[in-house]
Amino acid sequence: MKQISRLFVVYLSLLALVSCHKDLDIVQNDRMSASNMWKTSAHVEGSTVDIYASLRENFAQMDISVLHWGELRVGEFMWSKSRVVNAYTSKDIIQNTMTSANDNCSWSALYKAIDQANSVLKYAPDESIPMTQAKRSWAVGQAAFARAYCYFWAARLWGDVPLNLNPIESFSQPEMYPARTPKAQVYAQIEDDIELAIANLENLGSNKYLATKDAVYMLYADYSLWMFTNQKAGDQYLAKAEEAINAIGVKAGDPRFLSRYEDVFDGRGRENKNSAEVVFALFNSAKESKVGGFNIYFTHSTPFVKAAFQNNPVPIGTFQSLDFGDGYLEMLRDSRDHKGDTRVATILGDGNYGTIGDGNLTWVNKFIGDLSSGTMRRDCDLLYYRYAYAVMMMAEIKYYQGKYDEALIYLNIIAKRAYGKDGYYSVATKDAVLEALVREYFLEFPAEGIIWWALIRLDKIWDYNETLKERRNDTNILLWPITKSARNKNPNLEQTEGWY
């Protein structure tokens, strides 16, 4: 982190040399001009790190996060208004009534990260910049991973999206006002970028706030499973997904899969913010004035919490505006009370801690930040890939292959930690394995931005979201609208068909 901090200082010192462009929704604010930038290795390294700063700024927004873009659309089975103050946030996402006026659908900050990656991919290969080949390879690999990661989110959310591959350095560039590119071309570019990252694996390093070898292969497996299931791109993508998970090395007893679920996550004063199970995370720290994340929505305000329990264990914030849905709450409690699921204590906070009504409070107990004083600090890291997801993806791969006995091997790695039993799942039939996959995705990954995508891949989202089920045949119902703001700034953008 000291090295990254130094690189940020270098980067910030260069902002005085910046040429300022008008923000046209996907244009990087304060774009560095090529004439006064890209002269030294420090320039390249600082700009590479800044890709991830931009990526963090996208996902740490109050209205945009992996929760907003991943799980709130699972619907009212999983998410609900606060039971205490009867307040909602993102109700339109939960009920699938978004429109172009919805700020959660904004891609502006995501494209800023893409634009930064485009700059690095353009200039880092320039041999006139004095730097070692290892550093050059590091920069290219990092930028390629980040651009692939950003476009993977964009294509899954909006389908056809602008495919900008050049940094915006002039008002005359076509990238200033791009039209939407067919999603097949976008997905092809994602794969090209992943392969470029793989070509530079040996120089990526081990910092989990940036791309690592395992992070690249996690993205490759995630992407390949999506191509096989949702995009119907062929069996070769199932093979690619398996190849990627094999490159990570999934097996029982691997020390990267922690023995206790609670030890995976930071918060509540944990200093070891990157546990062995974390593969890719985005940095949060109050010490560096970088805080953010959706966990504030689950906190309670002091008038509704008995004094003895404020921040012990009930996290205190402004007021709760999001809670677990009734169906999911029942699933969690059943798994805890009748199946011995040890994960639930980390996922679900509940108890007679309140001051009104029956006194019972519930909240998401995951990703709790610093509670040492007053209001909870949102300083826990934002986790995007962890080793358990690789295990689950391998179980999913075996399910699609019809190898149900082998799928159980991987499902039982997850189940052993949760329930403390060997061979927890034993019925090796298609229906039983599918049921187990859905159950374990729900119980292993809440609030991590994974469940929505897994349910789509498994074609099970319709079983949990009645609103979506009723509109299953509507055009592009699983996609998002483009914001009115983006279309006002760029007349070449057409709204996602089926949305307004």
C-alpha positions, 0 to 999 in steps of 0.5 A, spaced: 500 500 500 505 504 501 508 503 493 500 505 491 500 511 495 506 514 492 504 512 485 497 516 487 502 522 490 505 522 483 499 522 479 496 527 483 502 532 482 501 531 475 494 534 475 496 541 475 498 539 467 492 537 466 487 539 460 480 540 462 475 537 458 467 538 458 464 532 461 460 528 456 458 522 460 463 518 458 469 522 458 474 522 463 474 529 467 481 532 467 484 528 462 491 528 462 494 530 455 499 526 451 503 532 450 505 533 457 504 526 460 507 519 459 514 521 459 516 516 465 515 510 468 512 513 474 507 516 469 505 510 467 505 506 473 501 512 477 496 512 471 495 504 471 493 505 479 488 510 477 484 505 473 483 502 480 481 508 483 476 510 478 473 503 478 472 504 486 469 511 485 464 507 481 462 502 485 463 506 492 457 511 490 451 511 494 446 509 488 451 504 484 454 498 487 455 491 486 448 490 490 445 495 486 447 492 479 447 485 482 442 483 487 437 488 488 433 486 482 433 479 485 427 482 488 422 482 494 424 475 496 431 477 498 430 485 499 425 489 503 424 496 506 426 497 513 421 494 518 423 499 523 422 506 519 418 503 513 423 506 509 425 504 502 431 505 498 432 503 490 425 501 491 424 501 483 430 496 482 427 491 487 420 492 483 423 492 476 420 499 475 426 503 473 426 508 468 431 512 464 430 517 470 433 512 475 440 514 477 442 507 479 443 506 471 448 511 470 454 508 467 458 515 467 463 513 472 464 506 469 466 509 463 471 514 466 475 507 468 475 505 461 477 511 459 483 511 463 485 503 461 484 506 454 490 511 456 494 506 459 493 501 453 495 506 448 501 509 451 504 503 456 507 499 450 511 505 447 518 503 447 520 511 448 518 511 455 524 508 459 521 503 464 523 495 465 519 490 460 516 487 467 513 494 469 511 495 462 508 488 462 505 489 469 501 496 466 498 492 460 496 486 464 493 491 469 489 495 464 487 489 460 484 486 466 480 492 468 477 494 461 475 487 461 472 487 468 468 494 466 466 492 459 463 485 462 459 489 467 456 494 462 455 488 457 451 484 462 447 490 464 445 494 458 447 489 452 449 493 446 454 499 449 459 504 446 465 500 445 471 505 446 478 503 445 481 509 445 483 514 450 479 521 449 484 526 448 480 531 443 473 534 442 474 531 434 474 524 436 468 519 434 469 517 442 466 523 444 459 521 441 459 514 440 453 509 438 452 503 442 456 497 439 452 490 438 454 486 444 457 480 440 462 485 439 463 487 446 463 480 448 469 479 443 473 485 446 472 482 453 475 476 451 481 479 447 482 483 453 482 477 458 487 474 453 492 480 453 491 480 461 493 472 461 499 474 456 502 478 462 500 474 468 507 473 470 508 480 472 501 482 475 504 481 482 500 479 488 496 486 490 489 484 491 487 491 490 489 490 483 489 484 478 492 478 480 493 471 476 487 468 480 483 475 479 484 474 471 482 467 471 476 468 476 474 473 471 475 469 465 471 463 468 465 468 470 465 471 463 466 464 460 460 461 464 456 467 462 457 466 455 455 459 455 449 460 459 446 467 457 449 468 450 448 461 448 455 461 445 457 454 445 460 448 449 467 451 448 466 456 453 464 451 458 471 448 457 474 455 457 471 456 464 473 449 467 480 451 464 480 457 468 478 454 474 483 449 474 488 454 473 486 457 479 487 450 482 480 449 486 481 443 491 478 441 498 483 443 504 486 449 500 488 454 505 485 460 500 478 457 503 478 459 510 476 454 515 471 460 518 466 464 514 467 470 519 474 471 517 473 472 510 470 479 511 473 485 514 470 491 518 469 491 526 476 493 527 479 488 523 486 490 521 487 484 516 483 487 510 485 482 505 484 475 508 487 469 504 480 468 501 480 474 497 481 474 490 480 481 488 477 487 492 477 495 492 480 499 497 476 503 503 480 506 508 478 512 513 485 514 514 486 515 507 479 519 506 476 513 502 470 510 505 464 508 501 459 502 500 452 500 500 452 498 508 450 504 510 443 502 508 442 497 513 444 501 519 439 503 524 439 510 527 440 511 535 433 513 537 430 506 535 436 502 538 437 501 546 443 504 548 446 498 551 446 495 544 448 501 539 454 499 535 454 493 540 452 489 536 447 494 532 451 498 527 449 505 527 448 510 521 443 515 519 437 510 519 435 504 515 432 504 508 434 497 506 433 490 509 432 483 508 426 480 504 421 476 508 422 470 504 430 470 504 429 472 512 426 465 513 431 462 509 437 464 513 433 463 520 431 456 517 439 455 515 441 457 522 436 454 527 435 447 523 441 446 519 446 449 523 449 454 518 455 458 521 455 463 516 448 466 518 451 469 524 456 473 519 450 475 514 444 476 519 444 481 525 437 480 529 435 480 536 431 484 541 435 490 541 430 496 539 426 501 542 419 500 539 414 495 537 416 488 539 423 491 539 426 486 534 431 489 529 434 485 523 440 488 519 445 485 514 451 484 518 456 483 513 461 488 511 460 492 517 465 498 518 469 501 524 464 502 530 469 505 535 465 511 535 458 514 533 456 512 526 459 506 523 465 508 518 464 505 511 471 503 511 471 496 510 473 493 503 469 492 497 470 485 495 469 482 488 472 476 487 473 470 493 476 463 492 469 460 494 466 463 488 471 459 484 469 453 488 461 454 486 463 456 479 466 449 478 460 446 481 456 449 476 460 447 471 460 440 473 452 441 473 452 443 466 456 437 464 452 432 467 457 430 472 453 431 478 457 426 482 463 431 481 458 437 482 457 435 489 464 434 491 465 442 490 458 443 493 461 439 499 467 444 500 462 450 501 457 446 505 463 443 510 465 450 512 457 452 513 454 446 516 460 442 519 459 436 516 462 431 510 458 429 505 452 434 506 449 434 499 449 426 497 443 426 492 447 426 485 441 428 480 440 434 476 434 437 480 438 435 487 444 439 484 440 445 481 437 446 488 443 445 492 447 450 487 441 455 488 441 454 495 448 455 496 449 461 492 443 464 496 447 463 503 454 464 501 454 470 497 449 475 499 451 483 498 456 481 494 453 482 487 453 475 485 447 472 486 443 475 481 448 473 475 448 466 478 440 465 478 440 468 471 445 463 469 441 457 472 435 460 469 432 460 476 431 468 477 423 467 475 422 462 481 424 468 486 422 474 483 414 475 481 415 481 478 420 479 473 416 472 472 410 476 470 414 480 465 418 474 463 417 475 455 418 483 455 423 485 451 430 486 454 427 485 461 433 483 464 437 489 462 437 496 464 435 502 461 440 508 459 439 514 463 436 520 460 442 524 462 447 520 458 442 520 452 441 528 453 449 528 452 450 524 447 444 524 441 447 518 438 445 513 444 438 510 443 434 507 449 434 500 450 429 497 447 423 495 452 425 501 456 423 508 456 
